[in-house]
Structure formats: C-alpha cells, structure tokens
C-alpha cells in the first residue's frame, strides 16, 4: 500500500485530526510502537492500517 493511500484511508475513517494524532501518538500493541514509528522503521502501511482497524473495531469491509 502506498503511503498516500494509507493517509487517505486514515483521514476518511478517523478524520484528519484524530488520524494524525493516532498515527503519531497511539501505541499499537500488535506492532509494539506507534504507527508513525512503524512506518518509519519499514513496516508496510497496510499492516499499520490493519492493526489500527482491528484495534478500533473498524468493520472488516473497510480494511
């Protein structure tokens, strides 16, 4: 997944402000780090998206 697609999905699902805050500040237990740190470390944005969706009960049809 491209980073731009990931950002679009995040902003659509969570809203711009909340999505940006989640990415920067929220520790994702499945990844052991924040989404921003995971992506910076080379984790595929798709894996970050799926981890956030699972944690925040986003319906699977939108994953």
N, CA, C and O atoms as a Tripos MOL2 file, in Angstrom:
@<TRIPOS>MOLECULE
protein
  252   251    63     0     0
PROTEIN
NO_CHARGES

@<TRIPOS>ATOM
      1 N           0.8500   -1.1730    0.0000 N.3       1 UNK1
      2 CA          0.0000    0.0000    0.0000 C.3       1 UNK1
      3 C           0.8940    1.2340    0.0000 C.2       1 UNK1
      4 O           1.8900    1.2930    0.7200 O.2       1 UNK1
      5 N           0.5320    2.1990   -0.8020 N.am      2 UNK2
      6 CA          1.2770    3.4640   -0.8320 C.3       2 UNK2
      7 C           0.9210    4.2980    0.3870 C.2       2 UNK2
      8 O          -0.1790    4.2020    0.9320 O.2       2 UNK2
      9 N           1.8580    5.1030    0.7920 N.am      3 UNK3
     10 CA          1.6530    5.9600    1.9540 C.3       3 UNK3
     11 C           0.4960    6.9360    1.7230 C.2       3 UNK3
     12 O          -0.2610    7.2230    2.6500 O.2       3 UNK3
     13 N           0.3530    7.4450    0.5090 N.am      4 UNK4
     14 CA         -0.7440    8.3680    0.2250 C.3       4 UNK4
     15 C          -2.0990    7.6710    0.3530 C.2       4 UNK4
     16 O          -3.0560    8.2740    0.8410 O.2       4 UNK4
     17 N          -2.1920    6.4320   -0.0710 N.am      5 UNK5
     18 CA         -3.4370    5.6680    0.0760 C.3       5 UNK5
     19 C          -3.7240    5.4340    1.5590 C.2       5 UNK5
     20 O          -4.8630    5.5620    2.0060 O.2       5 UNK5
     21 N          -2.6870    5.0940    2.3110 N.am      6 UNK6
     22 CA         -2.8270    4.8890    3.7460 C.3       6 UNK6
     23 C          -3.3510    6.1550    4.4210 C.2       6 UNK6
     24 O          -4.2820    6.0920    5.2230 O.2       6 UNK6
     25 N          -2.7660    7.2830    4.1050 N.am      7 UNK7
     26 CA         -3.1900    8.5490    4.7110 C.3       7 UNK7
     27 C          -4.6380    8.8760    4.3450 C.2       7 UNK7
     28 O          -5.3940    9.3650    5.1840 O.2       7 UNK7
     29 N          -5.0160    8.6130    3.1230 N.am      8 UNK8
     30 CA         -6.3960    8.8590    2.6970 C.3       8 UNK8
     31 C          -7.3780    7.9830    3.4720 C.2       8 UNK8
     32 O          -8.4260    8.4530    3.9150 O.2       8 UNK8
     33 N          -7.0320    6.7110    3.6310 N.am      9 UNK9
     34 CA         -7.8830    5.8030    4.4050 C.3       9 UNK9
     35 C          -7.9910    6.2630    5.8550 C.2       9 UNK9
     36 O          -9.0820    6.2730    6.4260 O.2       9 UNK9
     37 N          -6.8710    6.6410    6.4460 N.am     10 UNK10
     38 CA         -6.8710    7.1050    7.8310 C.3      10 UNK10
     39 C          -7.7510    8.3460    7.9890 C.2      10 UNK10
     40 O          -8.5670    8.4150    8.9080 O.2      10 UNK10
     41 N          -7.5910    9.3120    7.1090 N.am     11 UNK11
     42 CA         -8.3520   10.5600    7.2060 C.3      11 UNK11
     43 C          -9.8380   10.3230    6.9690 C.2      11 UNK11
     44 O         -10.6750   10.9630    7.6060 O.2      11 UNK11
     45 N         -10.1720    9.4190    6.0680 N.am     12 UNK12
     46 CA        -11.5720    9.1110    5.8020 C.3      12 UNK12
     47 C         -12.2100    8.3930    6.9840 C.2      12 UNK12
     48 O         -13.3380    8.7020    7.3660 O.2      12 UNK12
     49 N         -11.4990    7.4490    7.5540 N.am     13 UNK13
     50 CA        -12.0600    6.6340    8.6400 C.3      13 UNK13
     51 C         -12.1150    7.3780    9.9620 C.2      13 UNK13
     52 O         -13.1170    7.2970   10.6740 O.2      13 UNK13
     53 N         -11.0650    8.0970   10.3000 N.am     14 UNK14
     54 CA        -10.9450    8.6850   11.6310 C.3      14 UNK14
     55 C         -11.0570   10.2110   11.6640 C.2      14 UNK14
     56 O         -11.1540   10.7980   12.7420 O.2      14 UNK14
     57 N         -11.0440   10.8520   10.5050 N.am     15 UNK15
     58 CA        -10.9930   12.3140   10.4540 C.3      15 UNK15
     59 C          -9.5370   12.7520   10.4940 C.2      15 UNK15
     60 O          -8.6830   12.0540   11.0420 O.2      15 UNK15
     61 N          -9.2670   13.8910    9.9200 N.am     16 UNK16
     62 CA         -7.8750   14.3360    9.7680 C.3      16 UNK16
     63 C          -7.1580   14.4810   11.1080 C.2      16 UNK16
     64 O          -6.0800   13.9170   11.2960 O.2      16 UNK16
     65 N          -7.7410   15.2260   12.0330 N.am     17 UNK17
     66 CA         -7.0600   15.4850   13.3050 C.3      17 UNK17
     67 C          -6.8510   14.2110   14.1120 C.2      17 UNK17
     68 O          -5.7610   13.9720   14.6310 O.2      17 UNK17
     69 N          -7.8940   13.3930   14.2180 N.am     18 UNK18
     70 CA         -7.7680   12.1630   15.0090 C.3      18 UNK18
     71 C          -6.8010   11.1920   14.3440 C.2      18 UNK18
     72 O          -5.9870   10.5640   15.0210 O.2      18 UNK18
     73 N          -6.8860   11.0660   13.0240 N.am     19 UNK19
     74 CA         -5.9850   10.1570   12.3090 C.3      19 UNK19
     75 C          -4.5330   10.5440   12.5130 C.2      19 UNK19
     76 O          -3.6880    9.6880   12.7740 O.2      19 UNK19
     77 N          -4.2420   11.8270   12.3960 N.am     20 UNK20
     78 CA         -2.8630   12.2860   12.5760 C.3      20 UNK20
     79 C          -2.3880   12.0480   14.0070 C.2      20 UNK20
     80 O          -1.2380   11.6710   14.2320 O.2      20 UNK20
     81 N          -3.2840   12.2730   14.9760 N.am     21 UNK21
     82 CA         -2.9270   12.0310   16.3820 C.3      21 UNK21
     83 C          -2.7110   10.5470   16.6410 C.2      21 UNK21
     84 O          -1.7530   10.1700   17.3150 O.2      21 UNK21
     85 N          -3.5990    9.6940   16.1080 N.am     22 UNK22
     86 CA         -3.4340    8.2450   16.2880 C.3      22 UNK22
     87 C          -2.1080    7.7690   15.7120 C.2      22 UNK22
     88 O          -1.3910    6.9860   16.3360 O.2      22 UNK22
     89 N          -1.7980    8.2390   14.5440 N.am     23 UNK23
     90 CA         -0.5730    7.8190   13.8730 C.3      23 UNK23
     91 C           0.6660    8.2340   14.6630 C.2      23 UNK23
     92 O           1.6190    7.4640   14.7840 O.2      23 UNK23
     93 N           0.6490    9.4390   15.1920 N.am     24 UNK24
     94 CA          1.8310    9.9620   15.8820 C.3      24 UNK24
     95 C           1.9370    9.5210   17.3350 C.2      24 UNK24
     96 O           3.0440    9.3080   17.8310 O.2      24 UNK24
     97 N           0.8100    9.3810   18.0280 N.am     25 UNK25
     98 CA          0.8400    9.2170   19.4800 C.3      25 UNK25
     99 C           0.3570    7.8820   20.0320 C.2      25 UNK25
    100 O           0.7050    7.5140   21.1540 O.2      25 UNK25
    101 N          -0.4350    7.1590   19.2620 N.am     26 UNK26
    102 CA         -1.0480    5.9330   19.7880 C.3      26 UNK26
    103 C          -0.1160    4.7320   19.6330 C.2      26 UNK26
    104 O           0.3170    4.4040   18.5280 O.2      26 UNK26
    105 N           0.1830    4.0890   20.7480 N.am     27 UNK27
    106 CA          0.9900    2.8610   20.7180 C.3      27 UNK27
    107 C           0.0960    1.7130   20.2560 C.2      27 UNK27
    108 O          -0.9220    1.4250   20.8860 O.2      27 UNK27
    109 N           0.4690    1.0640   19.1700 N.am     28 UNK28
    110 CA         -0.2990   -0.0540   18.6240 C.3      28 UNK28
    111 C           0.2830   -1.3370   19.2120 C.2      28 UNK28
    112 O           1.3970   -1.7280   18.8620 O.2      28 UNK28
    113 N          -0.4570   -1.9920   20.1000 N.am     29 UNK29
    114 CA          0.0870   -3.1840   20.7720 C.3      29 UNK29
    115 C           0.5690   -4.2660   19.7990 C.2      29 UNK29
    116 O           1.5920   -4.9050   20.0430 O.2      29 UNK29
    117 N          -0.1490   -4.4690   18.7200 N.am     30 UNK30
    118 CA          0.2300   -5.5130   17.7650 C.3      30 UNK30
    119 C           1.5760   -5.2380   17.1020 C.2      30 UNK30
    120 O           2.2560   -6.1590   16.6490 O.2      30 UNK30
    121 N           1.9520   -3.9620   17.0500 N.am     31 UNK31
    122 CA          3.2220   -3.5870   16.4150 C.3      31 UNK31
    123 C           4.2920   -3.1790   17.4190 C.2      31 UNK31
    124 O           5.4730   -3.1010   17.0820 O.2      31 UNK31
    125 N           3.8710   -2.9200   18.6530 N.am     32 UNK32
    126 CA          4.8200   -2.5290   19.6910 C.3      32 UNK32
    127 C           5.3980   -1.1490   19.5240 C.2      32 UNK32
    128 O           6.4670   -0.8580   20.0620 O.2      32 UNK32
    129 N           4.7220   -0.2960   18.7960 N.am     33 UNK33
    130 CA          5.1840    1.0740   18.5510 C.3      33 UNK33
    131 C           4.0420    1.8840   17.9620 C.2      33 UNK33
    132 O           2.9710    1.3470   17.6770 O.2      33 UNK33
    133 N           4.2710    3.1600   17.7830 N.am     34 UNK34
    134 CA          3.2510    3.9810   17.1330 C.3      34 UNK34
    135 C           3.2280    3.6670   15.6360 C.2      34 UNK34
    136 O           4.1760    3.0970   15.0950 O.2      34 UNK34
    137 N           2.1490    4.0420   14.9890 N.am     35 UNK35
    138 CA          2.0590    3.8280   13.5480 C.3      35 UNK35
    139 C           3.1400    4.5760   12.7970 C.2      35 UNK35
    140 O           3.7400    4.0390   11.8660 O.2      35 UNK35
    141 N           3.3930    5.8150   13.1960 N.am     36 UNK36
    142 CA          4.4300    6.6070   12.5330 C.3      36 UNK36
    143 C           5.8000    5.9490   12.6870 C.2      36 UNK36
    144 O           6.5700    5.8790   11.7290 O.2      36 UNK36
    145 N           6.1020    5.4690   13.8920 N.am     37 UNK37
    146 CA          7.3890    4.7940   14.1140 C.3      37 UNK37
    147 C           7.4770    3.4960   13.3280 C.2      37 UNK37
    148 O           8.5380    3.1520   12.8070 O.2      37 UNK37
    149 N           6.3690    2.7760   13.2420 N.am     38 UNK38
    150 CA          6.3640    1.5150   12.4910 C.3      38 UNK38
    151 C           6.6480    1.7750   11.0140 C.2      38 UNK38
    152 O           7.4740    1.0930   10.4070 O.2      38 UNK38
    153 N           5.9660    2.7540   10.4430 N.am     39 UNK39
    154 CA          6.1750    3.0690    9.0230 C.3      39 UNK39
    155 C           7.6030    3.5500    8.7980 C.2      39 UNK39
    156 O           8.2450    3.1680    7.8200 O.2      39 UNK39
    157 N           8.0910    4.3800    9.6940 N.am     40 UNK40
    158 CA          9.4690    4.8670    9.5910 C.3      40 UNK40
    159 C          10.4730    3.7160    9.6500 C.2      40 UNK40
    160 O          11.5300    3.7760    9.0220 O.2      40 UNK40
    161 N          10.1370    2.6640   10.4080 N.am     41 UNK41
    162 CA         11.0250    1.5120   10.5450 C.3      41 UNK41
    163 C          10.8800    0.5130    9.3890 C.2      41 UNK41
    164 O          11.5690   -0.5060    9.3520 O.2      41 UNK41
    165 N           9.9810    0.8140    8.4530 N.am     42 UNK42
    166 CA          9.8600   -0.0490    7.2790 C.3      42 UNK42
    167 C           8.6640   -0.9790    7.2730 C.2      42 UNK42
    168 O           8.5260   -1.7930    6.3600 O.2      42 UNK42
    169 N           7.7970   -0.8810    8.2680 N.am     43 UNK43
    170 CA          6.5880   -1.7020    8.2750 C.3      43 UNK43
    171 C           5.6680   -1.1940    7.1670 C.2      43 UNK43
    172 O           5.4960    0.0130    6.9980 O.2      43 UNK43
    173 N           5.0810   -2.1190    6.4180 N.am     44 UNK44
    174 CA          4.1630   -1.7620    5.3420 C.3      44 UNK44
    175 C           2.9750   -0.9910    5.9210 C.2      44 UNK44
    176 O           2.3740   -1.4390    6.8980 O.2      44 UNK44
    177 N           2.6280    0.1560    5.3410 N.am     45 UNK45
    178 CA          1.4670    0.9000    5.8330 C.3      45 UNK45
    179 C           0.1910    0.0600    5.8970 C.2      45 UNK45
    180 O          -0.6740    0.3160    6.7350 O.2      45 UNK45
    181 N           0.0650   -0.9340    5.0260 N.am     46 UNK46
    182 CA         -1.0990   -1.8240    5.0540 C.3      46 UNK46
    183 C          -1.1750   -2.5660    6.3950 C.2      46 UNK46
    184 O          -2.2630   -2.7530    6.9400 O.2      46 UNK46
    185 N          -0.0340   -2.9830    6.9180 N.am     47 UNK47
    186 CA         -0.0140   -3.6750    8.2030 C.3      47 UNK47
    187 C          -0.3870   -2.7370    9.3440 C.2      47 UNK47
    188 O          -1.0430   -3.1440   10.3030 O.2      47 UNK47
    189 N           0.0310   -1.4860    9.2380 N.am     48 UNK48
    190 CA         -0.3380   -0.4840   10.2440 C.3      48 UNK48
    191 C          -1.8420   -0.2410   10.1630 C.2      48 UNK48
    192 O          -2.5210   -0.1920   11.1890 O.2      48 UNK48
    193 N          -2.3620   -0.0900    8.9540 N.am     49 UNK49
    194 CA         -3.7980    0.1290    8.7390 C.3      49 UNK49
    195 C          -4.6080   -1.0230    9.3420 C.2      49 UNK49
    196 O          -5.5740   -0.7900   10.0680 O.2      49 UNK49
    197 N          -4.2210   -2.2400    9.0460 N.am     50 UNK50
    198 CA         -4.9560   -3.3980    9.5540 C.3      50 UNK50
    199 C          -4.8940   -3.4780   11.0790 C.2      50 UNK50
    200 O          -5.8870   -3.8170   11.7230 O.2      50 UNK50
    201 N          -3.7550   -3.1750   11.6470 N.am     51 UNK51
    202 CA         -3.6200   -3.2090   13.1090 C.3      51 UNK51
    203 C          -4.5200   -2.1620   13.7600 C.2      51 UNK51
    204 O          -5.1680   -2.4410   14.7690 O.2      51 UNK51
    205 N          -4.5600   -0.9680   13.1910 N.am     52 UNK52
    206 CA         -5.4260    0.0820   13.7270 C.3      52 UNK52
    207 C          -6.9020   -0.2800   13.5470 C.2      52 UNK52
    208 O          -7.7120   -0.0660   14.4490 O.2      52 UNK52
    209 N          -7.2410   -0.8210   12.3980 N.am     53 UNK53
    210 CA         -8.6280   -1.2310   12.1500 C.3      53 UNK53
    211 C          -9.0740   -2.2890   13.1550 C.2      53 UNK53
    212 O         -10.1790   -2.2160   13.6920 O.2      53 UNK53
    213 N          -8.2260   -3.2550   13.4020 N.am     54 UNK54
    214 CA         -8.5610   -4.3130   14.3590 C.3      54 UNK54
    215 C          -8.7350   -3.7360   15.7530 C.2      54 UNK54
    216 O          -9.6670   -4.0970   16.4720 O.2      54 UNK54
    217 N          -7.8450   -2.8460   16.1290 N.am     55 UNK55
    218 CA         -7.8890   -2.2860   17.4800 C.3      55 UNK55
    219 C          -9.0950   -1.3740   17.7080 C.2      55 UNK55
    220 O          -9.6480   -1.3330   18.8070 O.2      55 UNK55
    221 N          -9.4970   -0.6490   16.6730 N.am     56 UNK56
    222 CA        -10.5900    0.3070   16.8170 C.3      56 UNK56
    223 C         -11.9070   -0.2030   16.2300 C.2      56 UNK56
    224 O         -12.8170    0.5810   15.9600 O.2      56 UNK56
    225 N         -12.0010   -1.5010   16.0370 N.am     57 UNK57
    226 CA        -13.2410   -2.1500   15.5890 C.3      57 UNK57
    227 C         -13.8200   -1.5640   14.3110 C.2      57 UNK57
    228 O         -15.0330   -1.3990   14.1860 O.2      57 UNK57
    229 N         -12.9500   -1.2530   13.3710 N.am     58 UNK58
    230 CA        -13.4110   -0.8220   12.0550 C.3      58 UNK58
    231 C         -13.9530   -2.0700   11.3560 C.2      58 UNK58
    232 O         -13.2880   -3.1060   11.3480 O.2      58 UNK58
    233 N         -15.1530   -1.9880   10.7680 N.am     59 UNK59
    234 CA        -15.7040   -3.1680   10.0820 C.3      59 UNK59
    235 C         -14.7410   -3.6970    9.0230 C.2      59 UNK59
    236 O         -14.1420   -2.9270    8.2720 O.2      59 UNK59
    237 N         -14.6050   -5.0050    8.9750 N.am     60 UNK60
    238 CA        -13.6730   -5.6410    8.0410 C.3      60 UNK60
    239 C         -13.8850   -5.2380    6.5980 C.2      60 UNK60
    240 O         -12.9410   -5.2510    5.8080 O.2      60 UNK60
    241 N         -15.0910   -4.8860    6.2440 N.am     61 UNK61
    242 CA        -15.3610   -4.4830    4.8600 C.3      61 UNK61
    243 C         -14.6060   -3.2170    4.4570 C.2      61 UNK61
    244 O         -14.4670   -2.9320    3.2680 O.2      61 UNK61
    245 N         -14.1200   -2.4600    5.4360 N.am     62 UNK62
    246 CA        -13.3780   -1.2200    5.1470 C.3      62 UNK62
    247 C         -11.8580   -1.4040    5.3170 C.2      62 UNK62
    248 O         -11.1030   -0.4460    5.1530 O.2      62 UNK62
    249 N         -11.4170   -2.5950    5.6340 N.am     63 UNK63
    250 CA         -9.9690   -2.8360    5.7730 C.3      63 UNK63
    251 C          -9.3680   -2.8730    4.4030 C.2      63 UNK63
    252 O          -8.1590   -3.0620    4.2640 O.2      63 UNK63
@<TRIPOS>BOND
     1     1     2 1
     2     2     3 1
     3     3     4 2
     4     3     5 am
     5     5     6 1
     6     6     7 1
     7     7     8 2
     8     7     9 am
     9     9    10 1
    10    10    11 1
    11    11    12 2
    12    11    13 am
    13    13    14 1
    14    14    15 1
    15    15    16 2
    16    15    17 am
    17    17    18 1
    18    18    19 1
    19    19    20 2
    20    19    21 am
    21    21    22 1
    22    22    23 1
    23    23    24 2
    24    23    25 am
    25    25    26 1
    26    26    27 1
    27    27    28 2
    28    27    29 am
    29    29    30 1
    30    30    31 1
    31    31    32 2
    32    31    33 am
    33    33    34 1
    34    34    35 1
    35    35    36 2
    36    35    37 am
    37    37    38 1
    38    38    39 1
    39    39    40 2
    40    39    41 am
    41    41    42 1
    42    42    43 1
    43    43    44 2
    44    43    45 am
    45    45    46 1
    46    46    47 1
    47    47    48 2
    48    47    49 am
    49    49    50 1
    50    50    51 1
    51    51    52 2
    52    51    53 am
    53    53    54 1
    54    54    55 1
    55    55    56 2
    56    55    57 am
    57    57    58 1
    58    58    59 1
    59    59    60 2
    60    59    61 am
    61    61    62 1
    62    62    63 1
    63    63    64 2
    64    63    65 am
    65    65    66 1
    66    66    67 1
    67    67    68 2
    68    67    69 am
    69    69    70 1
    70    70    71 1
    71    71    72 2
    72    71    73 am
    73    73    74 1
    74    74    75 1
    75    75    76 2
    76    75    77 am
    77    77    78 1
    78    78    79 1
    79    79    80 2
    80    79    81 am
    81    81    82 1
    82    82    83 1
    83    83    84 2
    84    83    85 am
    85    85    86 1
    86    86    87 1
    87    87    88 2
    88    87    89 am
    89    89    90 1
    90    90    91 1
    91    91    92 2
    92    91    93 am
    93    93    94 1
    94    94    95 1
    95    95    96 2
    96    95    97 am
    97    97    98 1
    98    98    99 1
    99    99   100 2
   100    99   101 am
   101   101   102 1
   102   102   103 1
   103   103   104 2
   104   103   105 am
   105   105   106 1
   106   106   107 1
   107   107   108 2
   108   107   109 am
   109   109   110 1
   110   110   111 1
   111   111   112 2
   112   111   113 am
   113   113   114 1
   114   114   115 1
   115   115   116 2
   116   115   117 am
   117   117   118 1
   118   118   119 1
   119   119   120 2
   120   119   121 am
   121   121   122 1
   122   122   123 1
   123   123   124 2
   124   123   125 am
   125   125   126 1
   126   126   127 1
   127   127   128 2
   128   127   129 am
   129   129   130 1
   130   130   131 1
   131   131   132 2
   132   131   133 am
   133   133   134 1
   134   134   135 1
   135   135   136 2
   136   135   137 am
   137   137   138 1
   138   138   139 1
   139   139   140 2
   140   139   141 am
   141   141   142 1
   142   142   143 1
   143   143   144 2
   144   143   145 am
   145   145   146 1
   146   146   147 1
   147   147   148 2
   148   147   149 am
   149   149   150 1
   150   150   151 1
   151   151   152 2
   152   151   153 am
   153   153   154 1
   154   154   155 1
   155   155   156 2
   156   155   157 am
   157   157   158 1
   158   158   159 1
   159   159   160 2
   160   159   161 am
   161   161   162 1
   162   162   163 1
   163   163   164 2
   164   163   165 am
   165   165   166 1
   166   166   167 1
   167   167   168 2
   168   167   169 am
   169   169   170 1
   170   170   171 1
   171   171   172 2
   172   171   173 am
   173   173   174 1
   174   174   175 1
   175   175   176 2
   176   175   177 am
   177   177   178 1
   178   178   179 1
   179   179   180 2
   180   179   181 am
   181   181   182 1
   182   182   183 1
   183   183   184 2
   184   183   185 am
   185   185   186 1
   186   186   187 1
   187   187   188 2
   188   187   189 am
   189   189   190 1
   190   190   191 1
   191   191   192 2
   192   191   193 am
   193   193   194 1
   194   194   195 1
   195   195   196 2
   196   195   197 am
   197   197   198 1
   198   198   199 1
   199   199   200 2
   200   199   201 am
   201   201   202 1
   202   202   203 1
   203   203   204 2
   204   203   205 am
   205   205   206 1
   206   206   207 1
   207   207   208 2
   208   207   209 am
   209   209   210 1
   210   210   211 1
   211   211   212 2
   212   211   213 am
   213   213   214 1
   214   214   215 1
   215   215   216 2
   216   215   217 am
   217   217   218 1
   218   218   219 1
   219   219   220 2
   220   219   221 am
   221   221   222 1
   222   222   223 1
   223   223   224 2
   224   223   225 am
   225   225   226 1
   226   226   227 1
   227   227   228 2
   228   227   229 am
   229   229   230 1
   230   230   231 1
   231   231   232 2
   232   231   233 am
   233   233   234 1
   234   234   235 1
   235   235   236 2
   236   235   237 am
   237   237   238 1
   238   238   239 1
   239   239   240 2
   240   239   241 am
   241   241   242 1
   242   242   243 1
   243   243   244 2
   244   243   245 am
   245   245   246 1
   246   246   247 1
   247   247   248 2
   248   247   249 am
   249   249   250 1
   250   250   251 1
   251   251   252 2
@<TRIPOS>SUBSTRUCTURE
     1 UNK1         2 RESIDUE 1 A UNK
     2 UNK2         6 RESIDUE 1 A UNK
     3 UNK3        10 RESIDUE 1 A UNK
     4 UNK4        14 RESIDUE 1 A UNK
     5 UNK5        18 RESIDUE 1 A UNK
     6 UNK6        22 RESIDUE 1 A UNK
     7 UNK7        26 RESIDUE 1 A UNK
     8 UNK8        30 RESIDUE 1 A UNK
     9 UNK9        34 RESIDUE 1 A UNK
    10 UNK10       38 RESIDUE 1 A UNK
    11 UNK11       42 RESIDUE 1 A UNK
    12 UNK12       46 RESIDUE 1 A UNK
    13 UNK13       50 RESIDUE 1 A UNK
    14 UNK14       54 RESIDUE 1 A UNK
    15 UNK15       58 RESIDUE 1 A UNK
    16 UNK16       62 RESIDUE 1 A UNK
    17 UNK17       66 RESIDUE 1 A UNK
    18 UNK18       70 RESIDUE 1 A UNK
    19 UNK19       74 RESIDUE 1 A UNK
    20 UNK20       78 RESIDUE 1 A UNK
    21 UNK21       82 RESIDUE 1 A UNK
    22 UNK22       86 RESIDUE 1 A UNK
    23 UNK23       90 RESIDUE 1 A UNK
    24 UNK24       94 RESIDUE 1 A UNK
    25 UNK25       98 RESIDUE 1 A UNK
    26 UNK26      102 RESIDUE 1 A UNK
    27 UNK27      106 RESIDUE 1 A UNK
    28 UNK28      110 RESIDUE 1 A UNK
    29 UNK29      114 RESIDUE 1 A UNK
    30 UNK30      118 RESIDUE 1 A UNK
    31 UNK31      122 RESIDUE 1 A UNK
    32 UNK32      126 RESIDUE 1 A UNK
    33 UNK33      130 RESIDUE 1 A UNK
    34 UNK34      134 RESIDUE 1 A UNK
    35 UNK35      138 RESIDUE 1 A UNK
    36 UNK36      142 RESIDUE 1 A UNK
    37 UNK37      146 RESIDUE 1 A UNK
    38 UNK38      150 RESIDUE 1 A UNK
    39 UNK39      154 RESIDUE 1 A UNK
    40 UNK40      158 RESIDUE 1 A UNK
    41 UNK41      162 RESIDUE 1 A UNK
    42 UNK42      166 RESIDUE 1 A UNK
    43 UNK43      170 RESIDUE 1 A UNK
    44 UNK44      174 RESIDUE 1 A UNK
    45 UNK45      178 RESIDUE 1 A UNK
    46 UNK46      182 RESIDUE 1 A UNK
    47 UNK47      186 RESIDUE 1 A UNK
    48 UNK48      190 RESIDUE 1 A UNK
    49 UNK49      194 RESIDUE 1 A UNK
    50 UNK50      198 RESIDUE 1 A UNK
    51 UNK51      202 RESIDUE 1 A UNK
    52 UNK52      206 RESIDUE 1 A UNK
    53 UNK53      210 RESIDUE 1 A UNK
    54 UNK54      214 RESIDUE 1 A UNK
    55 UNK55      218 RESIDUE 1 A UNK
    56 UNK56      222 RESIDUE 1 A UNK
    57 UNK57      226 RESIDUE 1 A UNK
    58 UNK58      230 RESIDUE 1 A UNK
    59 UNK59      234 RESIDUE 1 A UNK
    60 UNK60      238 RESIDUE 1 A UNK
    61 UNK61      242 RESIDUE 1 A UNK
    62 UNK62      246 RESIDUE 1 A UNK
    63 UNK63      250 RESIDUE 1 A UNK
